[in-house]
């Protein structure tokens, strides 16, 4: 009781000294904090509560983050204001709708994590402090109190390697460029995209300090990167370390590994943690993923390796917890068994599809993570690809499955890329606060009210509900057994060929919805948008409705283009030259229509990515380097070998304005022009096939084979690489009217 009283007094003192939620509210809308009363109250369980006091809405909670969840809940379900990546500012009503009856939500899922290492490169590579502020606000509003925080890790490594005697030039060959730091941090590659200039290190160090300061103000526990043995590939020759050399990763030279059982591991780990602590302080949680995506090695004592990694971390902070990804082989069972209860927190990385614990899946572990805490995570997105996608029924089913041993301690957002499919992240963020299972149908109707600020009697509401219910039944309901990684990939974004399906090498795409469903959803959404403007002449669509109109119409057009592609290939196979010409012209026109549609939103413009990259540079050379990083990552990803043989090309493809027009269009135009030229050549007599010329001594069978259509071969990398080296400007500023272009597209597709 005495301890509880002391905690109550401490929280009261904190509230008097500072209230970060008021500051967050002011970033949403100037003057918003005066319309709320924020109360920090101690409680044995995580909770938030909505109440009313006069004209002010009261939001209570036992942490600032839980209060943030309460603010978001109120804005969505009372004020009809939905804040997400495409909209983090809003104009609140002069008088807020009252909370007529106190509403309280509690949860035992007290750990709520965010981010994948890949997120920091696929989405965040070039973010500045202004963009990070919005992200941290988003985290707070969605209940995240355990965010991965790896910005500036390269600064730690530079300082550590300097102490080990490496020169700045050598370090530059080891640490990757801005768009590829995640894969360097995950021990997959060295140096690609670098070397980094001094200005980058200074920028990232200050940025990380700002990020950590804000996270801690909100009561979050940032997860800092720990040390699990990575060293430059030449560490054996350079430092005399007994390191193992990893095989190439998709063509890239990988760093070497200093095994935790090596006599010098503690020395190197201490150096690393010293530099990390000097720059960014200590943490209660450290992220480490040793032996990530690597085959089992009989020579490694995984149990002892785990104990040594843990010991090095504990020397920094005896109360710290090791955060590890549950992915493929990791964490090794021997490591799990050797750890003390409470020392390990496992991220079940792909819980909505391939959970390792709980619901049946191809990765299921019968005993789960045994004595250790674990988090139920939503992966959702790979490569930050653009596309509608979700597993609503599977997510709900897996989350509410009874667990025979050890329910999760919380949830996690572990997406490779953010700023897409807000509906899925909204659904996931509410699960800890909804103890009873519900249906996607009832939740979706409430989502429509919240996202667009509508009431049941508003004309567009039934139409929007129909559109979203259709999407929830189809493209947002990828079924169990379909293990594809992320969205159904756009036909526009793949290297052209005679049998195009997935755009990237590892997507595991499998058809699970019909193209007619997304077309009908786009038609319904357009109808609702037009109803909205008819009901309020002279007005414009809300930001959320405009964004969704573009995104849903984009998906419908991409799906119809896939059908159009097959019409073109069928014409080629049937030697229908006119049919191929018409079908390919229509396909290319659809691609340019997509470019125009996406140009109406800055989120779907290539310029929002390249301008951010260029703005990080302090000199023309730096700007060129960062723009090259940005261009390469979303196209070839690596050099010729890594792109082609390694299969990395188009892994991070984006359906973005500018990229469609200048990168994907030329590829498809080259492809179709080659097919047409080949067909036209076959219309004319070929003397060598009549027995004349150098082929006169060929057999009948050989001549017959020569007469058959030959699928053309292309050196795509030679076509693609020049675009990565250009510096033509792409603007982030939107152009055109989304409603008008969407109407043109729907009419075109009839």
C-alpha angles and dihedrals in degrees: 000000000000091000091051090051091051090050091051091051091047092052091048090052091049091053092052092049098046141351110197091182090065088053090049091051090052090054088054094049131347108252094017094120091064089062094058135058111211118203124186108202129174117242137165092236132042110264147152128203134196120209142150133244113178108304093339126092112229119216116187131183143147094244135030090244093053089050087051089055088051092052090051092047090052094047092050102041102030106027100030092234118137116193118196140133095298091047124029096151127063141170107243120210116263088245115029120229106264126248098235095186128028111257123199132184127185135184141186090204093096099161115073115174135192139199144024121232087249092059089068091061105028094048111006105038094114104023118139127207093272091057092044091053090058091048094051089049088051090050092052094047089051096048102255113156100157109056123171107241113191102142108131097020086132088064090058092050094048091054092045094049092047088056089051090055102259116144123234088251092054091047089051090058091052106044115069130232124269097271094048104041093108093064092045088052089050091053094249103118147002133227101344109150094012169117098115118217123230090254090063093055092049091048095049095045092055092042092054091049090053091047094050093046093053094044091052092047087060092049095252123147107226115213109225124201113263129203122261104164110284114154135164112282091248095053091113093059096031100045104012092243121158097237132160118234115229122216119253117287108224088322098318124117107245126215116256125251127238103205115233088233092060114111092237096048094095091052093053094041090052090053090051096049091045091058093042092051093046091055104034109010129235126314137209089220131040126189119222130162108181118185090014113185092350130129120254113274116207091204093063121087096214094185093054091042089056092049092051093048090050093047092053090051093046092054087065096045119359090201095053124121125216113232114204133175119245097219131140106314096357133135093032111226090236090058092048091052094049096055128092117244110271096021096094130055113189123204107214087211104196102029095148092061115009107019117181091208134036115008120052115270141146089262098045117140112207093216096035113204094329112210096003134097117249139183129227103231138197112216095172098153136054123190092358087272117177115244144103110264142148147140102224100163093040092048092052093043095049093044096051095041110124110247118219091202128025120348115221120275091221146318137279141205103218101167120153088220133021134200095070139094096014090182092069095048091047090053093047094048091057097051096086090054096048108070095179122068116250136182126260089232095063092042094050093056089053090047090056090054092049098042096049102025093240135152127214091258095054112111097234095047099085092043093050091047089053091050094048094043088054091051091046091054095047128018093017092050105066102174132236111272093039103103099181116149108239131320130356097271121240116253088222093066102054126090104263119254143143094272107032118176119133120028099212130049101245106032095112088208117190125176113252105152135040123248089233090066096061091042091054091046090052091049091051092046092051089050090052091049091052090047089053093055093043089055091052110029114205094023128110133227118275115257093252094049092047091050093049093046089057095043096047094043089048090055093048092050092048091051092049090048088059089059090047091053090056090051088055094049091046090054090051092049090049092048090240101153096178090046092051092047092052095042095047093046089052091048092051090047089053090052091054091046087055090051091053093047094050091047089071092071125055090213089065097044122101087221094071087063100040096041090053090051094049092047090062091065123092095192134035090253092053091047091052091049094050093045089051089051090051094048096045096049094058095043126024093003090199143013122299095282095045092045098046110024095025090048096224097127114117093004088127095035116160131204092220134146110258093024090063093049100041105029112022097035095057090050093053093041090053090049097050094042089054092050091050093047090051092050092048091051090053091057091069126071115266110211093204090062090055091060099267129116129018093333096059092107095053121114122251089251092054092047090049091053090049090054093057119093110269117213106238121245123221136195093220095174091060088054095045105042097067090061091056090057097051126100103201109145124254117193125218091206112111120241132194136014115292095203094052094047092045089053090050091051095048090048090048092052095052 
